[in-house]
Amino acid sequence: MAIAAPTRVALTGVPLALLITGAHLANDAFSNVLPAFLPTLQLRFGLGEAALAGLVALISISANVLQAFAGALTDRWGRRRAAALGLLLSSVLMSFIAVAPSVSVLVLLLAFGGIGSAVFHPGAVAMMRGVGGRASLNVGIFAAGGAVGTAIMPVVALAVLRSYGPGYVPLLALVGVALALALLAMAPTQPHVDGPTRPKVFDPALFRGPVGALSLAGILRATAFVSFLSAMPLYLVNVRGFAADAPLIGSTLATYGFAAATAGLLAGVFEARIGRVRLVVATMLLAVPVLVGTLFVVPGTAAYFVLVALSGVLTNASVPLLVVSAQDLAPHAVGTASGMLMGFTWGMAGVAYLGFGALQELVGITPALLASFAFLVPAALLAGTILRRHRARLGCT
């Protein structure tokens, strides 16, 4: 039986969408800042590529894999409170990785800061779906906010690090704290669900069914994305000879992130014209040669940034479409389905990156990156198959 929450003054429509998107921008800015600091952490603690990959895997597990389970808890506890608490934890704890005095402290910050991000995402994207209008466009805007945060933070964090030192980086967390309080005060409450219809914390049927298959496709896609984001700074430093805090590292990640943000918006806009299935499959397949091209042009040139931007667009365009498809296939567990496609996929890709970190040490960073890019081919084939099979339920073409 649904029990309505007490009436309260809350934002709706466009103002609510802007608040949620801004909160997503802040959350992902902090939860995805680790790659920008990897070269610096490598020098400070003397870590190898495999150990650095372990750090990437840790934040992926805590911030992303746990979203599949945090989503079910969010469906029970309420989206507003979960999103606000998650943003508060992620922004505060992740802002301190630049000043971590030891690897053990760094590990704790990544683990618990990542859990904050895991709690934030399912509630926030579920609220965003309900602000009105087309769901795929809403989720595309939401995804764009996170991608913009991921793009901005490396530039800002490295600039603060160069100009003022690591001790000033934690001050950036004030932005996340302010937005978390705004969510708590102004986002609408969610009706609580009681009785036998309450969402399960773990629902095996979702993992065995089409949502699980879409998650597998998402994992393969995200592996290419995570590998580029995490290994490209190391590639520029160790293969191309740039300094660990070179501005090119930040500008590369920013270009990739802004392009990924644009992709989320474009996917929502062009879905009706191109068709969901064709758009998902085509963007994944086209991303492969473009990603490969980024490794064979001179870094910092116009051609390099064009290829990096196209890579961000093509690897990320399918994300909002896959998320909305999963939500449509599991209307009884929207939070869980959102967590599986928004977070679980990214998290498992981070775990897969452990293997690519070991591969980097074995055969080199460039061959390992090329191998990760190839994962987009089976991702496209699997996603296309599932979407076509359930076309009637999804109402897509």
Backbone torsions as a table, in degrees:
resi	resn	phi	psi	omega
1	MET	NA	133.0	179.4
2	ALA	-83.2	131.8	179.0
3	ILE	-114.7	113.3	-175.7
4	ALA	-66.5	141.1	176.6
5	ALA	-76.8	159.3	179.0
6	PRO	-58.7	144.5	179.0
7	THR	-65.9	137.9	179.2
8	ARG	-149.2	156.3	176.8
9	VAL	-74.5	125.7	-176.2
10	ALA	-148.3	156.5	177.4
11	LEU	-71.8	152.9	174.5
12	THR	-140.7	170.0	173.0
13	GLY	59.2	-138.6	-175.5
14	VAL	-60.6	-44.8	177.9
15	PRO	-58.4	-40.1	178.2
16	LEU	-66.6	-41.6	178.8
17	ALA	-60.8	-40.5	179.1
18	LEU	-65.8	-40.4	179.4
19	LEU	-64.6	-46.7	-178.8
20	ILE	-64.6	-41.6	179.1
21	THR	-65.0	-40.0	176.8
22	GLY	-64.1	-38.9	177.2
23	ALA	-64.7	-40.2	177.7
24	HIS	-64.6	-39.1	176.5
25	LEU	-57.4	-48.1	-178.3
26	ALA	-66.0	-44.8	-177.7
27	ASN	-60.4	-48.6	-177.2
28	ASP	-72.9	-25.8	174.7
29	ALA	-59.3	-41.5	-179.2
30	PHE	-83.2	-43.8	-174.5
31	SER	-71.6	-17.9	-179.9
32	ASN	-111.5	16.5	-176.3
33	VAL	-80.6	-15.4	-175.7
34	LEU	-52.0	-45.5	-178.3
35	PRO	-54.8	-34.6	-179.5
36	ALA	-65.2	-27.5	-178.4
37	PHE	-96.8	-3.6	-176.2
38	LEU	-58.7	-46.8	177.5
39	PRO	-60.5	-39.0	178.8
40	THR	-66.6	-43.1	178.1
41	LEU	-65.5	-34.2	177.9
42	GLN	-62.3	-42.9	179.6
43	LEU	-71.1	-40.4	-175.1
44	ARG	-69.4	-43.1	-174.4
45	PHE	-105.7	-1.5	179.3
46	GLY	65.6	40.3	-176.5
47	LEU	-89.7	144.8	174.3
48	GLY	-86.3	174.9	-177.8
49	GLU	-61.6	-37.3	-179.7
50	ALA	-65.8	-40.3	178.3
51	ALA	-66.7	-40.1	177.0
52	LEU	-63.9	-38.6	176.1
53	ALA	-62.5	-33.2	176.1
54	GLY	-62.3	-38.3	176.8
55	LEU	-65.7	-41.4	177.5
56	VAL	-61.6	-42.4	179.4
57	ALA	-64.8	-38.6	-179.5
58	LEU	-61.5	-49.3	-179.7
59	ILE	-67.7	-30.2	177.9
60	SER	-68.0	-39.8	178.9
61	ILE	-67.3	-49.8	-175.1
62	SER	-71.0	-38.1	-175.8
63	ALA	-87.6	-24.2	-169.4
64	ASN	-122.6	-51.9	-179.0
65	VAL	-57.5	-40.7	-177.1
66	LEU	-69.5	-10.6	179.7
67	GLN	-62.9	-31.4	-180.0
68	ALA	-61.5	-31.9	-179.7
69	PHE	-93.9	-34.4	175.2
70	ALA	-63.6	-30.4	178.3
71	GLY	-62.7	-41.4	178.0
72	ALA	-65.7	-40.4	178.5
73	LEU	-66.9	-35.7	177.0
74	THR	-63.3	-42.0	177.5
75	ASP	-59.3	-28.2	179.6
76	ARG	-86.1	-45.3	-169.8
77	TRP	-83.6	-29.7	-173.9
78	GLY	118.8	131.8	-172.2
79	ARG	-71.2	-39.9	-176.0
80	ARG	-61.6	-51.4	-176.9
81	ARG	-66.3	-39.6	179.4
82	ALA	-63.9	-44.4	-179.0
83	ALA	-64.4	-43.0	-178.4
84	ALA	-65.8	-45.6	179.8
85	LEU	-64.6	-41.0	179.9
86	GLY	-62.7	-44.6	179.0
87	LEU	-62.6	-41.0	179.6
88	LEU	-60.2	-47.4	-179.0
89	LEU	-65.0	-47.1	-175.1
90	SER	-66.2	-42.8	-176.4
91	SER	-69.2	-39.2	-178.8
92	VAL	-72.7	-50.7	-174.1
93	LEU	-71.5	-41.2	-177.9
94	MET	-69.7	-22.8	179.1
95	SER	-69.6	-14.6	-177.1
96	PHE	-95.5	1.4	-178.3
97	ILE	-67.0	-24.7	179.6
98	ALA	-69.6	-21.0	-177.6
99	VAL	-115.3	13.6	179.4
100	ALA	-59.0	125.9	-175.0
101	PRO	-78.0	-15.2	-177.3
102	SER	-153.7	166.3	178.8
103	VAL	-65.0	-36.2	-179.2
104	SER	-64.9	-41.0	177.0
105	VAL	-66.7	-40.2	177.7
106	LEU	-58.5	-43.0	179.3
107	VAL	-61.4	-43.0	179.2
108	LEU	-64.2	-41.9	179.4
109	LEU	-62.8	-43.7	-179.7
110	LEU	-66.1	-40.3	-177.4
111	ALA	-65.4	-51.8	-174.7
112	PHE	-80.8	-32.0	173.4
113	GLY	-64.6	-37.8	177.3
114	GLY	-65.7	-37.4	177.5
115	ILE	-60.6	-38.0	176.1
116	GLY	-58.7	-43.6	178.2
117	SER	-65.5	-36.7	178.5
118	ALA	-63.2	-38.2	179.6
119	VAL	-72.1	-34.2	-176.8
120	PHE	-66.4	-48.3	-165.3
121	HIS	-61.9	-51.3	-175.3
122	PRO	-60.4	-42.0	179.6
123	GLY	-67.1	-41.2	-177.2
124	ALA	-67.4	-45.2	-178.6
125	VAL	-70.4	-31.3	176.3
126	ALA	-67.3	-39.4	175.1
127	MET	-64.3	-39.9	-177.6
128	MET	-65.4	-36.3	179.1
129	ARG	-61.0	-30.0	-173.8
130	GLY	-96.9	12.5	-177.5
131	VAL	-78.4	-9.4	179.7
132	GLY	112.2	152.2	-178.7
133	GLY	89.4	-167.6	-177.2
134	ARG	-74.0	129.6	-174.1
135	ALA	-62.7	-41.2	-177.7
136	SER	-64.1	-35.5	177.7
137	LEU	-70.0	-41.6	178.1
138	ASN	-59.7	-47.2	-179.6
139	VAL	-67.9	-32.7	175.6
140	GLY	-63.4	-41.6	177.0
141	ILE	-64.5	-42.5	177.4
142	PHE	-59.5	-47.8	178.8
143	ALA	-61.8	-36.6	179.1
144	ALA	-62.8	-38.6	178.1
145	GLY	-59.9	-45.2	178.2
146	GLY	-63.5	-40.4	-179.8
147	ALA	-66.5	-37.0	177.0
148	VAL	-64.6	-42.8	176.9
149	GLY	-60.4	-43.0	177.5
150	THR	-61.9	-34.2	-179.4
151	ALA	-74.9	-41.0	-175.3
152	ILE	-72.8	-41.5	-168.7
153	MET	-60.1	-42.7	178.4
154	PRO	-58.0	-40.1	179.7
155	VAL	-66.2	-47.9	-177.9
156	VAL	-66.2	-47.4	-176.5
157	ALA	-64.0	-43.8	179.3
158	LEU	-69.2	-32.2	176.7
159	ALA	-66.2	-43.6	176.7
160	VAL	-63.0	-41.4	-179.8
161	LEU	-61.8	-44.6	-179.4
162	ARG	-69.7	-40.8	-171.0
163	SER	-85.7	-35.7	-172.4
164	TYR	-123.3	-19.8	-178.1
165	GLY	103.7	162.8	-175.5
166	PRO	-63.8	-24.0	-177.8
167	GLY	-63.6	-18.8	-178.9
168	TYR	-93.5	-12.6	-179.5
169	VAL	-60.4	-40.9	-179.5
170	PRO	-60.0	-20.9	179.1
171	LEU	-64.2	-22.3	178.8
172	LEU	-63.4	-20.9	-178.4
173	ALA	-63.8	-19.2	-179.2
174	LEU	-58.6	-31.4	178.0
175	VAL	-63.8	-46.3	179.4
176	GLY	-64.5	-38.9	178.7
177	VAL	-62.4	-44.2	-179.3
178	ALA	-62.5	-42.9	-179.2
179	LEU	-71.0	-32.5	176.3
180	ALA	-63.7	-43.2	178.1
181	LEU	-65.5	-36.5	177.7
182	ALA	-64.9	-40.8	176.6
183	LEU	-60.1	-45.9	-177.7
184	LEU	-62.9	-35.9	-175.2
185	ALA	-85.9	-31.4	-167.6
186	MET	-120.7	-12.8	177.8
187	ALA	-78.6	148.8	-179.3
188	PRO	-70.9	151.2	175.4
189	THR	-78.7	160.1	178.8
190	GLN	-106.0	134.2	175.3
191	PRO	-58.5	135.1	178.9
192	HIS	-79.5	143.5	-179.0
193	VAL	-110.0	127.8	-179.4
194	ASP	-122.3	163.5	176.4
195	GLY	91.9	-166.5	-173.0
196	PRO	-69.9	-13.7	-178.8
197	THR	-86.1	1.2	-179.7
198	ARG	-61.0	139.7	-178.0
199	PRO	-62.0	144.2	177.6
200	LYS	-77.1	143.5	175.0
201	VAL	-64.2	-36.3	174.4
202	PHE	-134.4	119.8	-177.8
203	ASP	-116.0	97.6	-177.2
204	PRO	-58.7	-30.0	-178.0
205	ALA	-62.0	-35.3	178.1
206	LEU	-65.1	-40.6	-178.8
207	PHE	-71.3	-31.0	-179.1
208	ARG	-81.7	-21.7	-173.6
209	GLY	-92.3	-161.3	-177.2
210	PRO	-63.0	-29.6	177.1
211	VAL	-64.8	-39.9	176.3
212	GLY	-64.0	-39.7	178.4
213	ALA	-65.9	-40.8	175.7
214	LEU	-63.6	-35.4	177.1
215	SER	-63.0	-39.9	177.8
216	LEU	-63.0	-43.0	175.9
217	ALA	-61.4	-40.0	178.3
218	GLY	-64.4	-36.6	177.5
219	ILE	-62.8	-45.7	179.7
220	LEU	-62.3	-42.5	177.9
221	ARG	-64.2	-46.0	-177.2
222	ALA	-66.9	-25.4	177.8
223	THR	-60.0	-42.8	177.3
224	ALA	-65.2	-41.5	-179.2
225	PHE	-64.2	-49.9	-178.0
226	VAL	-64.1	-38.9	-179.9
227	SER	-63.6	-44.0	177.5
228	PHE	-62.5	-47.6	-175.6
229	LEU	-63.6	-38.6	-174.2
230	SER	-89.3	-34.7	-174.8
231	ALA	-92.3	-20.5	-177.6
232	MET	-62.7	-42.0	175.1
233	PRO	-58.9	-40.5	178.3
234	LEU	-67.9	-36.4	176.9
235	TYR	-62.2	-44.9	-178.8
236	LEU	-66.0	-34.6	-179.0
237	VAL	-81.0	-50.9	-171.2
238	ASN	-86.6	-26.6	-179.4
239	VAL	-101.1	-43.7	-175.7
240	ARG	-95.1	-10.4	171.7
241	GLY	85.5	19.0	178.5
242	PHE	-81.9	160.6	178.4
243	ALA	-70.9	156.9	-176.2
244	ALA	-63.4	-27.2	178.5
245	ASP	-112.6	26.2	-178.4
246	ALA	-60.3	138.2	177.9
247	PRO	-57.1	-28.2	-179.3
248	LEU	-61.1	-30.9	178.5
249	ILE	-63.1	-49.1	179.2
250	GLY	-64.5	-41.6	-178.5
251	SER	-68.8	-32.2	176.4
252	THR	-65.8	-49.4	179.8
253	LEU	-65.1	-35.3	178.9
254	ALA	-67.4	-44.4	178.8
255	THR	-60.7	-45.1	179.4
256	TYR	-62.9	-43.1	-178.6
257	GLY	-68.5	-43.9	178.7
258	PHE	-63.8	-38.8	177.8
259	ALA	-65.2	-39.4	177.1
260	ALA	-63.0	-36.1	176.8
261	ALA	-64.9	-43.2	178.0
262	THR	-61.5	-36.6	-179.1
263	ALA	-60.5	-41.7	179.6
264	GLY	-60.7	-40.9	178.4
265	LEU	-68.5	-44.8	-178.5
266	LEU	-63.1	-37.7	179.6
267	ALA	-62.4	-42.3	178.6
268	GLY	-65.9	-34.6	-178.4
269	VAL	-76.4	-43.4	-171.5
270	PHE	-92.7	-2.4	179.5
271	GLU	-57.0	-43.9	-177.5
272	ALA	-65.5	-29.8	-177.2
273	ARG	-85.7	-42.4	-173.7
274	ILE	-93.3	-32.9	-175.6
275	GLY	101.1	138.9	-174.7
276	ARG	-62.5	-45.8	-176.2
277	VAL	-63.8	-50.3	-178.9
278	ARG	-61.5	-39.2	-177.6
279	LEU	-67.0	-42.9	179.5
280	VAL	-62.9	-50.2	-175.3
281	VAL	-67.8	-46.9	-175.2
282	ALA	-64.6	-41.9	-177.5
283	THR	-66.5	-39.3	178.3
284	MET	-63.9	-44.8	-177.7
285	LEU	-68.2	-40.1	179.8
286	LEU	-68.9	-24.1	-178.7
287	ALA	-65.9	-29.4	-173.6
288	VAL	-60.0	-56.5	-179.5
289	PRO	-65.1	-29.2	-179.8
290	VAL	-70.4	-43.6	176.8
291	LEU	-60.7	-42.9	178.5
292	VAL	-59.8	-39.2	-178.6
293	GLY	-62.1	-29.5	-179.4
294	THR	-62.9	-23.2	-177.3
295	LEU	-88.1	-6.4	-174.4
296	PHE	-123.8	19.6	170.8
297	VAL	-119.9	164.9	-178.6
298	VAL	-73.7	122.4	179.8
299	PRO	-60.2	138.2	178.2
300	GLY	93.9	-10.3	178.4
301	THR	-82.0	168.2	179.1
302	ALA	-61.4	-41.1	179.7
303	ALA	-62.0	-38.2	179.4
304	TYR	-62.0	-48.8	-177.5
305	PHE	-69.6	-31.9	175.5
306	VAL	-63.0	-45.4	-179.7
307	LEU	-67.3	-39.1	177.3
308	VAL	-62.4	-42.9	179.9
309	ALA	-64.5	-45.7	178.2
310	LEU	-62.1	-35.8	177.5
311	SER	-61.4	-44.5	179.0
312	GLY	-62.5	-41.7	179.5
313	VAL	-63.4	-50.0	-171.8
314	LEU	-73.2	-34.3	-179.5
315	THR	-77.4	-19.7	-173.9
316	ASN	-110.1	-9.2	-173.8
317	ALA	-62.2	-30.3	-175.3
318	SER	-79.8	-12.9	-171.9
319	VAL	-58.3	-56.1	-177.8
320	PRO	-63.1	-31.0	-179.7
321	LEU	-70.1	-38.7	176.6
322	LEU	-68.7	-39.1	179.3
323	VAL	-63.5	-48.5	-179.5
324	VAL	-63.7	-38.2	177.8
325	SER	-61.2	-44.0	178.8
326	ALA	-64.3	-41.3	178.0
327	GLN	-62.0	-41.6	179.9
328	ASP	-66.9	-31.8	-180.0
329	LEU	-80.7	-12.3	179.5
330	ALA	-136.9	63.7	-177.5
331	PRO	-64.3	-18.7	179.1
332	HIS	-82.4	-11.5	-176.9
333	ALA	-145.8	60.8	-175.8
334	VAL	-62.7	-41.0	-179.8
335	GLY	-62.9	-43.2	-179.9
336	THR	-65.8	-46.0	178.7
337	ALA	-61.4	-39.5	177.6
338	SER	-62.7	-44.2	179.7
339	GLY	-63.2	-36.4	180.0
340	MET	-65.9	-41.9	-176.7
341	LEU	-88.9	-30.4	179.7
342	MET	-83.3	-31.2	-172.3
343	GLY	-124.1	-49.3	-176.7
344	PHE	-55.3	-40.5	-179.6
345	THR	-63.4	-45.6	179.5
346	TRP	-64.5	-39.6	-178.3
347	GLY	-64.8	-45.9	178.9
348	MET	-66.3	-30.5	173.9
349	ALA	-65.5	-37.5	176.3
350	GLY	-64.7	-37.5	175.5
351	VAL	-65.0	-42.0	177.2
352	ALA	-61.1	-29.4	-179.7
353	TYR	-65.1	-20.6	172.8
354	LEU	-55.7	-44.0	178.7
355	GLY	-65.1	-37.2	179.3
356	PHE	-72.1	-29.6	174.0
357	GLY	-64.1	-43.9	176.4
358	ALA	-64.9	-37.8	178.7
359	LEU	-65.2	-35.1	177.3
360	GLN	-60.3	-42.5	179.2
361	GLU	-70.1	-29.6	-176.6
362	LEU	-80.5	-47.9	-173.9
363	VAL	-119.1	-8.9	-179.3
364	GLY	111.9	158.9	-176.1
365	ILE	-68.1	-41.6	-176.7
366	THR	-63.0	-51.3	177.3
367	PRO	-60.9	-35.6	178.9
368	ALA	-65.2	-40.3	176.9
369	LEU	-63.4	-43.1	179.4
370	LEU	-60.5	-39.4	178.6
371	ALA	-64.5	-40.3	-179.3
372	SER	-67.2	-35.7	179.6
373	PHE	-63.0	-31.6	-177.7
374	ALA	-65.8	-18.6	180.0
375	PHE	-63.7	-18.5	-179.5
376	LEU	-67.3	-24.8	-178.4
377	VAL	-67.9	-55.3	176.3
378	PRO	-63.8	-29.1	176.9
379	ALA	-61.1	-45.0	-179.7
380	ALA	-64.6	-43.2	-178.2
381	LEU	-65.6	-43.1	-179.5
382	LEU	-67.6	-47.0	-179.6
383	ALA	-60.8	-43.3	179.3
384	GLY	-61.1	-41.0	179.7
385	THR	-63.0	-47.1	-178.1
386	ILE	-66.1	-43.7	-178.4
387	LEU	-65.1	-38.9	178.3
388	ARG	-67.9	-39.4	-177.6
389	ARG	-64.7	-32.6	-176.6
390	HIS	-112.8	28.5	-177.8
391	ARG	-57.0	-39.9	-177.1
392	ALA	-65.5	-42.5	180.0
393	ARG	-68.8	-31.6	-177.8
394	LEU	-86.0	-20.7	-178.2
395	GLY	65.2	33.9	-177.5
396	CYS	-120.5	169.7	178.4
397	THR	-122.5	NA	NA
